[in-house]
């Protein structure tokens, strides 16, 4: 049975950049601390350093890794490149997006920073308990529960699943 309670806007914004991030968002999600810089500095070449930083900060901000690097807002790449002292951003990002290190960097970020896949049984158990409590104590519509569930996943460092999967999961929980 199909489940469609999200608006087109919610579907489009799920796990994607929506315009340029504000200065506050850049400072919160895209600032590289000493721990980040330590791991980034071990990468060979400016393209790998900037690409790793973009992947790391995108997963922090959106909860998923970028599919296409040409969809990354210019403010994000400029902010990260400035911190890493990298010039000629356009060539660096295109070189990284064509390279083979992306998948290895994804695995490395997941291991180092403690991200979990949505399919992990502990995630399902904890999320289900949390959703049941929300459904039991409140009258929130499924679209509101979807937004709150997405926030829960982000705060618990769980990689976002496909939009339709989370939508079905929310519908089944309430």
N, C-alpha and C positions, 0 to 999 in steps of 0.2 A: 504494500500500500504506500503510495507516494506521500511524502510529508513536505509541505512547503508553507512555512509560516514566516519566513524572512522576506523583508522587502528587497527590491533590486539593489537599493543603496547598501543595505547590510551585506548582501552577497558580494557586491563589488569591493567593499572596504575590508572584508574579512581577509586578514593575512597579507594585505597589500598596502603600499604607501598611498596616502591620500594627500597629494600636494607636497609642498615643501614643509619639513618640520620646523617648528618655531625654535628660537634661540634656547628657550627653557628645555624643550625636548632634546635638542642637540646636546646641551650640557648634561642632561640626566642619562640619556641612553647611549650617547656616542662619545662620551669622554673616555679616554684610554688611561687607566690607572697603571701603576707600576707593574702589577701582575700581568695585565694585558700586554704592556710594552715588552716585558721579558719574553713572552711567547712569540710576539710579533717579530722581535729583533732576531730570532733564530731562523727566520725565513730568508731564503736567498733571493735577492732581486727586489726592486721597488714594487713590481707588479704583484709578487706573492705577499709582500708585507701589506700593501693597501688592500688587496683582495681578501686576505685573511681578516683584516680589520673590518671591512665592509660586511663580510659574512657574520662575524662575531656580533657586531652592533645591530645588524638587521635581525638576527635571531633574538637578541635582547629586546628589541623594540616591537617586532611583529610576531615573534613566536615561531617563525619558520625561516628557512634559508631562502635567499633569492634564487628564482629560476633564471631570470634574465638580468644581466647586469646593466643593460641599457635602460631599465626601469627604475634604477636607483636615482633618487633626487640629487641634483647637482650640489645642493647645500650639504648633503651627507658626505659625498666624496671629497668636497673641498674642505670640510671641517676635519675629516680624518687625515687627509693628505697634509694639511697644515700641521697637525700634531706629529706626523711622521716625517715632516720635512721632505715631502715628495713633490716634484714639479711635473708638468706635462701629464696631468691626470688622465686625459682622454686616451692617450696611447697606452698608458699603464693599465687602465681598466679593460680596454679591448684585448690587450695581450693576456691578461689574467682570464678573461672569459673564454678565450680560445684554448687555454692550457688544460692540463690534466690534473693539476694539483687541487682543484676545487673539491672533489669528492674526498680526498685525503684530509683536507682542511675541515670539512664538515665532520668527519669522524673524530678528528683531533679536538675540535671545539666541544662536541658532545661529551667526550671523555674527560677533558680537562675541566670544563665548567659545569658538569653534572646535569646535563639535559637528559630527559627521559622521553622515550617514544610513547605516544598515546596508547599503543597496544599493550603496554606493560600492565599486568594484572593489578598491581598495587595502585596504579593511577585509576583504573576503572573502579576499583573498590572505594577509594577515597572520594573520587568525584561523584559516584553514585550516592554515597552517604550524604555528602554535602548537598547534592541536588534534592534528595528526598526530604532533607530537613527544610530546605527552602520551599518546596512544594507543600509540605505539611503546615508550615507556619505562615505562609503568605499567599497572596492571590496574584502573583506576577504572571504576566502573559508569557508564552513560550519564547517570544522574541526577546523579552527582557532577560529571561533565564539563559538564553543563548549568549547574550552580551556578558552576563555575570559569569557564566561558565567559561567563556573565553578569557576573561580576566583571571579566573581561578587557575586556568592552565598556564597562563603567562607567569603568574606569581609563584607557581610551583615548578617552573622550568620544564614544562611539558611541551614538546613540539606539537604545534597545532595540526590536527588531522584535516582531511578534506572537509569543506563546508557542509556538504550533504551528509557526511558521516556524523559530524557533531550535531547537526540538525535532527537526524534520526535518533541519536542518543538522548537528546533533550526530550524529544517527543515521547520516547519510550519510558523515560523516567517519571513523567508526570501524569 
